[in-house]
Amino acid sequence: ILRGVWGASARDIFAGGDGGAILHYDGVSWTLFPAVTQQDLWAVWGETGNDVFAVGRSGTILHYDGTRWSAGRSRTYVTLRDVWGRSGEDVFVTGDFGVILHYDGASWVYQVTGTATVVLGVWGTSDGEVFAVGDLGRVLHYNGSSWTLMPTGTITPLWAVWGASATDVIATGEHGIILRFDGTAWTQV
């Protein structure tokens, strides 16, 4: 099963999945990279095709530098569910038990989230507003210095988040739930 995909362009796409499989599409064909891990991968994100991250089971964090994939030190053993960044030196990873890690280009650091539930998705804006979603309808907001829990009015698990700006954000989840944030409040669509 391939669980995550990200592309720098139509000719530079990466996909990751079970057993540590990572594939690359060059516009013509898919190529399987040599295995770096046997752990299942859940998500892929990159700044460019030469700066790509993949995350997964047992705290797995992999990085591609344009030549090869290597394993990073995440300092956790929980399953990591999603990855997003503003740049290759400002990356957020979410996971089980409320884990959110931040990479500053040198090391991965735990973020205090105030929740112990699974955090399944993460997305942010270029100006540093970051949103993370997960179990029990949780939405966390990062303002550049700390995470706070935002009221959503639901306990339905949320799996993904994306937006056009910090005042136009969509979260989706189980049972077809869609929430929208308008900069003030989350409402069900």
One Martini backbone bead per residue (centre of mass of N, CA, C, O) as a GRO file, in nm:
protein
  189
    1ILE     BB    1   0.094   0.037   0.025
    2LEU     BB    2   0.030   0.365  -0.066
    3ARG     BB    3   0.016   0.673   0.147
    4GLY     BB    4   0.223   0.878   0.004
    5VAL     BB    5   0.238   1.208  -0.168
    6TRP     BB    6   0.481   1.403  -0.367
    7GLY     BB    7   0.549   1.710  -0.565
    8ALA     BB    8   0.744   1.932  -0.763
    9SER     BB    9   0.635   1.788  -1.026
   10ALA     BB   10   0.535   1.602  -1.303
   11ARG     BB   11   0.870   1.501  -1.293
   12ASP     BB   12   0.864   1.495  -0.947
   13ILE     BB   13   0.771   1.208  -0.777
   14PHE     BB   14   0.668   1.089  -0.451
   15ALA     BB   15   0.635   0.760  -0.289
   16GLY     BB   16   0.493   0.599   0.008
   17GLY     BB   17   0.513   0.284   0.216
   18ASP     BB   18   0.520  -0.022   0.263
   19GLY     BB   19   0.826  -0.138   0.377
   20GLY     BB   20   0.971   0.144   0.278
   21ALA     BB   21   0.855   0.238   0.021
   22ILE     BB   22   1.016   0.421  -0.257
   23LEU     BB   23   0.909   0.635  -0.517
   24HIS     BB   24   0.988   0.755  -0.857
   25TYR     BB   25   0.883   1.016  -1.082
   26ASP     BB   26   1.001   1.140  -1.424
   27GLY     BB   27   0.744   1.128  -1.650
   28VAL     BB   28   0.768   0.805  -1.737
   29SER     BB   29   0.869   0.649  -1.463
   30TRP     BB   30   0.896   0.416  -1.207
   31THR     BB   31   1.116   0.410  -0.913
   32LEU     BB   32   1.284   0.205  -0.689
   33PHE     BB   33   1.427   0.244  -0.403
   34PRO     BB   34   1.642   0.167  -0.188
   35ALA     BB   35   1.632   0.042   0.115
   36VAL     BB   36   1.621   0.199   0.453
   37THR     BB   37   1.349   0.059   0.541
   38GLN     BB   38   1.072  -0.149   0.688
   39GLN     BB   39   0.895   0.078   0.748
   40ASP     BB   40   0.611   0.228   0.737
   41LEU     BB   41   0.481   0.479   0.528
   42TRP     BB   42   0.266   0.785   0.544
   43ALA     BB   43   0.456   1.035   0.442
   44VAL     BB   44   0.518   1.313   0.203
   45TRP     BB   45   0.771   1.582   0.180
   46GLY     BB   46   0.880   1.892   0.006
   47GLU     BB   47   1.060   2.154  -0.127
   48THR     BB   48   1.223   1.967  -0.316
   49GLY     BB   49   1.367   1.709  -0.506
   50ASN     BB   50   1.634   1.765  -0.290
   51ASP     BB   51   1.406   1.791  -0.031
   52VAL     BB   52   1.294   1.504   0.131
   53PHE     BB   53   1.026   1.366   0.331
   54ALA     BB   54   0.972   1.067   0.539
   55VAL     BB   55   0.710   0.902   0.730
   56GLY     BB   56   0.654   0.665   1.025
   57ARG     BB   57   0.700   0.398   1.175
   58SER     BB   58   0.880   0.411   1.465
   59GLY     BB   59   0.993   0.714   1.400
   60THR     BB   60   1.025   0.752   1.100
   61ILE     BB   61   1.291   0.938   0.929
   62LEU     BB   62   1.337   1.061   0.603
   63HIS     BB   63   1.602   1.172   0.368
   64TYR     BB   64   1.635   1.362   0.063
   65ASP     BB   65   1.925   1.503  -0.139
   66GLY     BB   66   1.915   1.386  -0.458
   67THR     BB   67   2.066   1.092  -0.411
   68ARG     BB   68   1.975   0.999  -0.108
   69TRP     BB   69   1.859   0.807   0.150
   70SER     BB   70   1.806   0.889   0.503
   71ALA     BB   71   1.827   0.854   0.844
   72GLY     BB   72   1.676   0.997   1.116
   73ARG     BB   73   1.643   1.160   1.436
   74SER     BB   74   1.341   1.158   1.632
   75ARG     BB   75   1.309   1.051   1.942
   76THR     BB   76   1.093   0.825   1.853
   77TYR     BB   77   0.837   0.534   1.843
   78VAL     BB   78   0.613   0.650   1.702
   79THR     BB   79   0.378   0.706   1.483
   80LEU     BB   80   0.410   0.883   1.185
   81ARG     BB   81   0.164   1.069   0.980
   82ASP     BB   82   0.297   1.362   0.911
   83VAL     BB   83   0.423   1.618   0.667
   84TRP     BB   84   0.544   1.966   0.699
   85GLY     BB   85   0.668   2.272   0.530
   86ARG     BB   86   0.835   2.578   0.456
   87SER     BB   87   1.107   2.419   0.476
   88GLY     BB   88   1.398   2.226   0.523
   89GLU     BB   89   1.417   2.425   0.811
   90ASP     BB   90   1.074   2.390   0.853
   91VAL     BB   91   0.952   2.109   1.009
   92PHE     BB   92   0.655   1.904   1.045
   93VAL     BB   93   0.554   1.637   1.274
   94THR     BB   94   0.310   1.383   1.314
   95GLY     BB   95   0.139   1.178   1.582
   96ASP     BB   96   0.119   0.983   1.822
   97PHE     BB   97   0.038   1.100   2.135
   98GLY     BB   98   0.074   1.415   2.037
   99VAL     BB   99   0.299   1.425   1.835
  100ILE     BB  100   0.535   1.699   1.775
  101LEU     BB  101   0.775   1.786   1.536
  102HIS     BB  102   1.076   1.990   1.490
  103TYR     BB  103   1.267   2.122   1.216
  104ASP     BB  104   1.579   2.338   1.181
  105GLY     BB  105   1.824   2.167   1.015
  106ALA     BB  106   1.950   1.989   1.274
  107SER     BB  107   1.687   1.913   1.462
  108TRP     BB  108   1.463   1.727   1.657
  109VAL     BB  109   1.171   1.867   1.828
  110TYR     BB  110   0.966   1.880   2.074
  111GLN     BB  111   0.625   1.961   2.110
  112VAL     BB  112   0.388   2.124   2.287
  113THR     BB  113   0.028   2.024   2.279
  114GLY     BB  114  -0.190   1.911   2.507
  115THR     BB  115  -0.196   1.613   2.380
  116ALA     BB  116  -0.268   1.237   2.339
  117THR     BB  117  -0.360   1.232   2.061
  118VAL     BB  118  -0.390   1.176   1.745
  119VAL     BB  119  -0.188   1.322   1.481
  120LEU     BB  120  -0.263   1.324   1.128
  121GLY     BB  121  -0.235   1.639   1.044
  122VAL     BB  122  -0.049   1.892   0.837
  123TRP     BB  123  -0.051   2.260   0.803
  124GLY     BB  124   0.061   2.568   0.634
  125THR     BB  125   0.204   2.879   0.613
  126SER     BB  126   0.439   3.116   0.517
  127ASP     BB  127   0.378   3.285   0.808
  128GLY     BB  128   0.351   3.039   1.048
  129GLU     BB  129   0.082   2.901   1.021
  130VAL     BB  130  -0.029   2.609   1.207
  131PHE     BB  131  -0.204   2.297   1.140
  132ALA     BB  132  -0.359   2.034   1.343
  133VAL     BB  133  -0.499   1.700   1.319
  134GLY     BB  134  -0.748   1.464   1.486
  135ASP     BB  135  -0.863   1.317   1.725
  136LEU     BB  136  -1.162   1.428   1.853
  137GLY     BB  137  -1.154   1.694   1.668
  138ARG     BB  138  -0.872   1.801   1.666
  139VAL     BB  139  -0.726   2.136   1.679
  140LEU     BB  140  -0.416   2.279   1.609
  141HIS     BB  141  -0.227   2.583   1.688
  142TYR     BB  142   0.047   2.762   1.540
  143ASN     BB  143   0.225   3.088   1.611
  144GLY     BB  144   0.560   3.022   1.650
  145SER     BB  145   0.558   2.919   1.982
  146SER     BB  146   0.261   2.774   2.015
  147TRP     BB  147   0.017   2.542   2.112
  148THR     BB  148  -0.340   2.529   2.043
  149LEU     BB  149  -0.665   2.463   2.117
  150MET     BB  150  -0.944   2.423   1.902
  151PRO     BB  151  -1.263   2.469   1.850
  152THR     BB  152  -1.515   2.244   1.664
  153GLY     BB  153  -1.782   2.067   1.761
  154THR     BB  154  -1.618   1.784   1.754
  155ILE     BB  155  -1.528   1.409   1.768
  156THR     BB  156  -1.439   1.367   1.491
  157PRO     BB  157  -1.208   1.242   1.310
  158LEU     BB  158  -0.917   1.399   1.175
  159TRP     BB  159  -0.697   1.364   0.875
  160ALA     BB  160  -0.705   1.654   0.723
  161VAL     BB  161  -0.514   1.951   0.601
  162TRP     BB  162  -0.602   2.266   0.430
  163GLY     BB  163  -0.503   2.577   0.252
  164ALA     BB  164  -0.493   2.921   0.135
  165SER     BB  165  -0.501   3.029   0.437
  166ALA     BB  166  -0.541   3.132   0.769
  167THR     BB  167  -0.862   3.210   0.663
  168ASP     BB  168  -0.860   2.920   0.474
  169VAL     BB  169  -0.956   2.620   0.618
  170ILE     BB  170  -0.941   2.259   0.577
  171ALA     BB  171  -1.113   1.978   0.729
  172THR     BB  172  -1.096   1.618   0.734
  173GLY     BB  173  -1.302   1.308   0.783
  174GLU     BB  174  -1.498   1.114   0.919
  175HIS     BB  175  -1.810   1.072   0.774
  176GLY     BB  176  -1.756   1.335   0.580
  177ILE     BB  177  -1.617   1.554   0.726
  178ILE     BB  178  -1.631   1.923   0.713
  179LEU     BB  179  -1.411   2.189   0.786
  180ARG     BB  180  -1.406   2.553   0.849
  181PHE     BB  181  -1.171   2.822   0.851
  182ASP     BB  182  -1.205   3.200   0.886
  183GLY     BB  183  -1.015   3.309   1.145
  184THR     BB  184  -1.227   3.241   1.396
  185ALA     BB  185  -1.392   2.966   1.305
  186TRP     BB  186  -1.526   2.647   1.321
  187THR     BB  187  -1.718   2.486   1.057
  188GLN     BB  188  -1.962   2.304   0.922
  189VAL     BB  189  -2.017   2.198   0.571
   0.00000   0.00000   0.00000
